[in-house]
C-alpha cells in the first residue's frame, strides 16, 4: 500500500486500495488508497512549517539545495528509479527522458537561478522608475515568495520528470510543494519522494506526498497557493472552474494534451525527408506515444503524401514492440489495459473517413498493454477528427496540404498546441509558418541539416525555455528558466526614497546614501564591503594628444575623432570628440587601486551609456559606488559597481555597471 508523507511522517491508508499492475506483465506492483487524502493537514504543515523555513533561506541557498538534491538523486536513486520504471511500460530510453531528464531539469533551473537571481530574499523585476522630478521618490518592482503551498497534480506518463520540473522552480521561489501523483504510476513518484525525504537536504515541510483520492484537495486552497496541473484538457477545464480557483484567485497553470504537428516543407529534399520521418516515428513510439508533446498530425505536401507514407511505414514496421526490460525492445507498453482500450477508441474515430496505413489496433499480444505504432491517413486535411481527437498512444495522422499558405490555418485547427516542428531549409517558408503559427503554439522547433546534430527534438521540453501552450494545451507556461521560479512569487511595486529601495532590495539605488572612508573600496573583501561604499576620484583633463594617440594606437580613426572639418559638420558633436572607450579607459585609470588586493578581475560591464560628448580640454572624474554583492564560491564573489563619469560641469558623460570578482576573505 502506497503511503502518504504528511507533516513529517509516513502514514499508511487503512483501506484495501486498488491494485496497480505492471504494464508489461500484469503483475501487481502496489496498491493505491481510494480514501480521500489528508489535504488540510498537508497544506497547514506546508504553510506553517515548510514555507517559513524556505523563506528564511536566500534565493541562492534554495537554488544550491535544489542542485544538491538533484546530484544526490543522480548518484543514489537513479538505478532504483530506472528499475521500477519498467513496470510503467517504459523502455530504458523512455526512462532516461523521465529520470535523467527530470534530474537535468532540476539542475538547469538551479544553475540559471544562481546566475540570474540575486543572493537575497528579494528578486527584482525591471529597472528603477523615477516618479518625481528630483529623484527622491522612486519605484521598483520586487518579487517575494507567496506564503502558501505549491500543489502539483501530475500526469501518469512522466512520474519522475513531472514531479521534479514543478518542484525545482517552486523550491527556488520559496514555496513548499504538495505532490499528488497520477494513480497509474503513483508508485514511481512515491519512491522518488521517499528518496528526496531521506536525503535530508531540504527543510522539513518542503515536500509532502498525497496518494489516493484527491477529493477535497482543492477546497483547501486560497490566494497564496499555486496549483499546477498536467493531464487532459478536460480535467484542466474542470480544475480551472473549481470555486476555490475562481473565487479565491488561486494561481493556476495547466499543461494539457494537445494535437502537436510536424510539418514537412515544400522544399524538402532527401535529407529533410529523412529528418521528418525520423522525428515523427520517434515521437510516435517514445513512451509508447504517451507524451503530451508527441506528434499527432504529420503535415506534408500533397504530391509527397504517398512517398512520405511509405517512408513512415518502412520505419515504423522496424520498431520492436515488447517487454521494456528486453534491450532489443524499442517500444514498450501503454500504462494500462484501460489506456489501451482508450487509444483503440480514439483510433477508430480517427480512421473514420480515412484509412489505416500502418499497424493493427487489435493485433494480439500474449499479455500486457501493448499496441503497435498506428498511422492513419486522410486525403482531406480539414477532416475534423485529426484536429479534435487525441489518441494518447503510438498514433499519428498523415495529412496533405496543397499550398504553403494552407499550413498555418491547418495548424490552428488544433486550437492550441504545446509544440510544432517545421522541417525545412526554406527560410522564407519557415518565417511565414513561425510568425503565423506562433500565436497557437508554446514552442516551435525548426529542423534542418544545419541543426539536426544538436537538436534535442520535437518532444523535449528544456529547462531554459517555457513549456506550455495556449488554448487546448492549457493556457499556461512551465519551466522557462527563472520564469518558472517567478510564477511562485508575488510582484509588488515598492515606492519610496532611494535608501528605502536599497534597504528593501539589497541593491544600492542611485541617489541613495554613500559611504566614504580612508579605505579604497578595492581594498575591502566581500565581507568588509557595504552597499554604498564609494570613492570619488580627482579630475583628469582629456587632451587632443590623448585622442590622437588613442586613434592611432587602436586603429579607431573614425572621423569624429580625427577629422576636424567632418567632425564640425556632425550635428551631434560639432567638433573633435574623444572616443567613448577612451573615456572608459581614462575613467578606469582614475578609480582603479593598482596594488594587489581583494579585487581579482574585471569580468565585464553592463548598461553602458555615453550621455554627453567629451571634447579635448574637458575634465572628467568618476564616482564609483558598491551596488550589489553576490557570493559565487566560498572564497570569492561578484561585486557590481555603479560608475558615473562626470565632466567639469558635473554633467554625466558616461554611466555603466562594472563587474568584478572579489575575494571573500
N, C-alpha and C positions, 0 to 999 in steps of 0.2 A: 504494500500500500504506500503510495507516494505521500510524503509528509509536507506539511506547511512549515515555513520558518517565519515566525511572527514574534515580535517583542523579545528577541534574543534567545529563543528556544525553538527546538524542533518538536512538533506535535503530530501524532498520527490520528487521522479521522477514524471514527468508530464504526462507520457503515461498511458494508461489504464491498462497495465500489463496483466499477465496471472494468472488465479486463481490457488491457491494451495488448495487441498482438504484434508479433514480428511480421513485417510486411512481406517478407520473402518466404518464411517457413510456417507462419500461422501460429507459432508457439506463443504462449502468454509471456509478456515481458514484465508487466507491472499492473497494478490496479489503481484506478483513479476514483476518488470520492465523488459522490453525487450530492453531498450535503453542501449548503451554502458556505462560502469562505468567510473567515473571521475578518471581514473588511474593516469594521470600525476600529478594532484593536490594532490592526496593522497601520492604518492611517494615523491613529493617535500616536503610536510609537514613532512613526516617521516624523511627524510634526514636532513632537516634544523631545525626542532624543536624537534621531539621525540628522535632522535639519540643523539644529544648533551646533552640533559637532562639526558638520561640514562647513558651516558659515564661519566658524572660528578659524578655519584654515584659509590661507590666501589662495588665489587662483592658481598660482604656480605649485603650491603644495598639493592642491587637489589634482592637478594635472600629473604631478610626479607620482601620486598614489595610483592613478589610473595606469600609468606606464608600468609601475612596479607590479601591479596586478596582472596586466597583460603578459608581461615577461614570465611571471610566476606560472600562469596557466599554460604558457607555451612550454615551459620546462618540466612541469609536474603533472599536468592533466591532459595534455594533448592526446597521448596514445589511448588513454582511457575513454575519452570522448569519441575518438575515432572508432574504437571497438564497439561501443554501444550504438553508434550512429548507423551501423549496418542494419540494425533492427528497423530503422525507419524506411528501409529500401534504398538507401543512398550507397553508391559505389564510393571507393576511395577518392576518386576525382571529385565527386559531388561533395563529399565531406570536407575536402580541402577548402572548397569555397565557403562552406559553413563555419568550420572550426578555425582554419588558418585565416580565412577572410575576416571573421569576427575579431580575432586577436589582432590582426593587422589594422583593422579599422579603429580599434581602441588605441593602439599605438599611434596611428596617424592623427587622431583627434588630440591626444595628449601632446604630441610634438607641436602641432600647429598652435595649440593654446599657449604653450610656453614661449613660442616665438612671437606671437601676435598680441597676446594679452599682457597687461602689467602684472607685476608680482604684488598684488594688493588685494583688498576686499571689494574694490570698485573697478569696473571696466568703463571705458569711455566710448561714446558714440558720436563721432564728429568733432569739429573744432569748437573753440570758444566763440561765442556770439557776443559782440558788443551791443549792449542795449541802451547805452546812454552816450552822451557826447564826449565825456572826458575819460572814459574807461574805468570809472569807479563802480559801474553797475553792469555786470556781465551775466551770461547764461551759458550753461553747458549741460548736455545730456549725459547722464550716468546710468550704468546698468548694475543692479544689485539682485541677488538671488530671491526668487519667490519663496515664501515661508510655508509651503505646503509639501506635497509629495508628487513625484512623477510616477504615474500609474501607467504601466505598459501592458497592453493586451496584444499578445503576439499570435502570429500565424504558425501553422504546423510545419511549414516547409523549410524554415531556417531556424531551428530551435536554439542554436548557439549564436549565430550572427545576429539574429533578431534581438536577442537579449543584449548583447554587447554593443550593438550600434545605437541602441537607445540609452543604455546605462552610462556609457562613457561621456557623452555631452551633458547628461543630467548631473553626474557627479562633479564634473569640472565646473558646471554652472552653479553648484552649491545645493542641489536638490537630492534628497534621498529617493530611492526607487522602490516601488512595489511591483514585483514581476508576476504577471498572470499568463502562464503559457497556454498554448492551444492544447486541447485534450489529447489528440492523436500522438503527439511526440513529447508530452509533458515530462516523461521520464528522463529525456536527454537534457532539457532545460533544468530539471531538478538536480541532476548530477552537477551541472555547471555551477548553479547557485551554491550547492553544498561545498564545492571546492573553493568558491570565492569566499564563503564564510570562514572556512577552515584556514584560509591563508592568513587571516588576522591583519590584513593590510588596509582595511577600511574601518572607519569608526563604526561602533555599534549603531544599528538603525539605518545605515546607509543603504542596505539591500535587504528586502524581505521577499518571501515567496508564498504565493497563494495558489493551491492546486484544488480544483473542484469546480463547483457550480458558482459562476460569478454573480448570481442573483444578489442584488443589494449593494454591489461594489460601487456602482456609480452614484447611488443615493447619498453616499457619504462625502462626495466631492464638493469643494467650494472654489471660490475665485482665486485662491492661492495655489490650487493644484493644477497639474498638467496631465492630460490624458492623451496617450499616443497609441494609436491602433494600427495594426497591419492585418489585412484579411480581405474579405469580399466587399465589393461596393455596396451590396445590400445591407450588410451588417454595419458598415460605416455610416450609412444613411440613418439607421436606427439609433446608433450611438449619438450622432450629431443632433438628433431630435430629442434626446433624453432631457427631461426637465432640469436636471442639475446642470447640464451643459448650457442649455438655453437661458435659464433663469438666473444662474449664478455666474455666468460668463467664465466657465471653466475653459482654460486654454486647451484647444483640441487640435490634433493633427492626425490625418489618416493617410495611409499608403495602401491603396486598394488595387485589386486586379485591374488589368487594362489590356486592350487589344493592340498591343505593340506591333509595329510594322517594320519590315526591312524592304527597301526599295532598290531595285537594280536600275541604274541609269541607262538612258538610251544609247550612250556612247560605249557601253560595256564591251570589252574585248575578252579574250580568253582568260586573262589574269583576273579581271573584275568578276567574271562569271564564276571562276573557281573560289574567289573570296566570298561571294554571295552564297554559294551552295554550302561552303563550309560553315559560314556564320549561321545560316538558317538551320542546318542539320544539327549543329552543336546546341543551339538554343532549344530545339525541339526535344533533344534527348538528355541534356543535363538535368539532373534531379527528376528524371522521367517527365520532363516538361512542367513540373510543378514549381514554376518560378513566376513571380509577378512581372518579371521583365522579359519572359520568353517571347519569341517571335510568333505571333498568332496570324499575321497577314503578310504574305510574301507578294509584293507588287513588282511585276515585270512587264517590259514592253510586249504588246500582244504578239508581234511577229516572232518573239523569242520564247513564248509560253511553252510550246511543246518541247523545245530544246532544254529549257530550264527544268521542266517537269521530269524529263528523262535523266538529267544530271542529278536531280534530287533523289529520284528513285534508286539510281545506282549507288549513291552514297548511303541512303537510309537502309537499304537492304543488306548492307555490310555490318550494320550495328548488331552486336551480340547482346541479346536480352537474357538476363538470368540472375542468379544469386549474386548479390552485390559483393559477397565475400570472395568470389572467384575472380582472380586477377584478369581473366580473359573477358569478363563481362564489361560492356561499355554502357549499358543502361539497366538500372535496377528496377525495383518495383514501385508502384504507387504506394501511398502511405497506408492504404487500407482497401479491403474489398468494397466498402461503401463508396470510396472515392473512385474506384474503377467503374462502378456502375454509373456514377455521376458523369464521368467522362464519356462513357458509351452513349448516354442520353444526349450529351452535347454534340457528339459526332453525328448522331442520327439527325439532329436538327441542322447541323452544318451541311450534311450531304444532300439534304432535300433540295432538289433543283440543280444539284451539281453531281460530281462523281468522285469516288474514292480512287485516287491514283496509287497510293501506297498503303499497304497494311490491311489487316482484317481485325476490326474491334472485337470480334468473337473468337479469335484464334485461341485454341485451347492451350493451357499451361497446366502442368501437373499439380502445382499448388502455388500459392502466393498471389498478390495483387498485380499481376503483370499484364502489360499491353505492349504491342509492337508500335513503332513510330507510325503515325497516321497522317497522310497528306490528302486533303480534299481540294478539288479544283472547281472553279466556277468560270464560265465564259462571260457572264455579266458581272463586272466588278462592283456594281451597285446593288447586288442581291443583299437584302437586309441582314441575313443570318451572320455572315462573317464579321460584320461590324457591330453585332449585338450579342452574339453568343460566345462565351469563353469556355471551351472545354479544357479544364485545368489539368492537362496531362500532355503526353507527347504528340500534340496535334497542332497542325498549321493549315492555312488555306492559301492556295495559289490563285492570285487574281491578276488579270491582264489590264494594262492601261493603254489607251490609244495614242495619247499625246502627253508631252511633258506637263502641259497645263492641267491635265487630269489629276496629277499626283496629289497636290495639296488638298483639293476637295475630297479625294478618296481617304486621305489620312484623317481628315476632320470628321469623317463619318463614325470614327471610333469614339467620339465625344470626350476626348481627353485621355492621354496615354502617358505612361512613365517615360518611355524612350522610343525613338525611331532611329533606324540606321539608313544611311544613303550610301550605296556602293557605286562610286562614280569618280572619274578624274576630270569630268567636265565641270569646271568651277563656276561657270555661268548657271548651269543646271542646279548645282549644289546650292549656290547663293539663293536662287529663286525658291527652292524647296525649303531651305532652312528658314529664310525670312517669312515664308508663307505658313509654314507648319509650326514654328516656334510657339505660337500662342496656344497650341493644343498639346504641347509636349514639355515634360520636365527636363529632358536631355535629348540631344541629337548627336549621334555618332556618325562621322563622315569617314568612310573606309576606302582606301585606295592602296596601291602598291607602296606608295611612299611612307605610309604609317602602319602598314599591316604587321610588320615585325614587332612593333612596340605596342600596338593596340591591345587594350585589356578586354575588348569585345563588347558586343551589344548588351549583354546581360549582366555586366559587372558594375554595380554601384561603387563609387570610390569615396573615401572619407573627405577628400578635398572638395568634392562637388556635391551640389544638392541632389537628394534622391527624393523624388515625389513627382507629382504631376497634377494638372488641372482636371476639372470635370470628373468624369468617371473614375479617374485614377486617385481621387480622394481630395484634391484641392489643397494638399499640404506639402511640406518640404521636410525632409530629414537630412541629416549629415550636412555637407557643405562647409567643413571646417568649423570656424567659430560661429557660423550662423546657427548650427545646431546647439551650441552652448548658449548663445544669446536667447534662444527660444525659451530657456528656463530662467530668464532674468527679466526684471521689470525695468523698462526705460523711464527715467524720471528727469524732467528738466529742472535743474537747480539754478536759482537766480541769487546773486549776491555780489560782494566785493571780490577782487582778485584773491585776497587772503582767505576768504570763505571757500572759494573754489579750490584753492591749493590744499586746504585742510580736508575737504571732503574727498577730493580725487586722489591725493597723494602725488600730484604732478604740479610743479610750480607754474603759476599762471602769470603771464606778463602783466606788470603793474602791481604785483604783489610785493611784499617785504623782501628786501635783500639784506644779506649779512656780509659785511666786510671786516676782516681782521688782518693781523700781521702775517698769517699763513696763506700762501697762494693755494687756491683750491686744488691745483695739480699736485700738491704735496700731501693731500689727505687721502686716506684709504676709504673704501666703501663705507666702513662703519663711522668714520670721522666726518664724512661729507654730510651736510644738511641741505635740504631743499632751500634754495635761495642764496646759498653761498656764492659769492660774487667777487670778481676782480674788474676794476676799471683801469684801463691802460692809459699810458701817455699818448700824445699825438705823434703822428709821422706825416711829413709833407710828401705828397706824390709829385715827382718831378717829371719833366719832359724826358729826361735821360732814363728814368725808370721805365717809362712807356716804350721808348725806342729799344732799350735793351731787352725788355720782355718780348717785344715783337720779333726781334732778330733771334733771340735765344730759343723761343718756342716755335718759330715759323708762323705764328699767327699774325699776319701782316694785313689783316682786314683794314679797309681804307679808313674807317673811323678812328683808327689808332696811328695811321701812318701818312695819310694824305690830307694836308690842311685844307685845301680848297674843296675836296669832295666831302670832308667831314663837316665843313662850314655849311654846305648845302643840305646836309641831312637834317630834316625837321625835328628829330629827336635830340640831336646833340649840339648843332651849331658850332662845331669845332672839334679838335682832337680830344678824345676821352681815353681814360685808362681802361685796359681790359678788365672785364669783370673778374677773371681768375687772377689777375694781378692784384686786385683789391683783396681777394680772399687770401692770397699768399702773404701780402703785407700784413693783413689782419692777424694771421697765424703768428707771424713774427712778433707782433705786439703782445699777444696773450700767452704764448707758449712759455712754460718754465722749462729750460733746456736740460737741466741736470737729471740723472736717473732718479726715478721716484715711483710712486704707486701707479701712475698712468703708464700703461703698457703699449697701447697702439691707438691710432685713429682708424676707426673702421668704416667711416663714411659720414655723409651728411644728408639731411632731409629738408624739404620745403625751402630750398634756396630761392630767394627772390632778389633781383637787383632793382632797387626802387628809385634811385636817383643817380645820374651820371657823375662820375668823379673826373675832374679835369686837372691837368697839370697846375700845381700851385695850391690845390685843395689839401687840407689837413684832415686825416682820419684818425679815429680812435675806436676802441672796442669795449663793449660791456658784455662780459661773459658770466652766465649765471647757471648754477646747477639746477636742472629742470626735473629730472627723474632718475631713479636708480633701480636697476633690475639685476638681481643676482643671476648668474649663469652657471657657475660651479661653486663649490665651497671656497675656492681660492680667488675667484675674480668675478666681476660683474660688469654690466654695461651702464655707463652714465651718459645721459642725454643732457646736452648743454644748450641753453638759449644763447645765441650770438647775435648781437646787434652791432653793426658798423655805422658810425656816425661821422659827419663832417664837422667843420669848424662852426657851422650854424646850428649844430645839434639836430640836423635832419638825418634821418636814417637812409643810408645809401645801399645797404645790403643787410639781409636778415636770413638766418638759417638755423637749423638744429644740428649740432655736432655730436657724433657718437664716438665714445672712447671706451676701451676696456681698462678697468682699474682693479688693482689688487684689493682683495678683501682684508688682508692683514699685513 
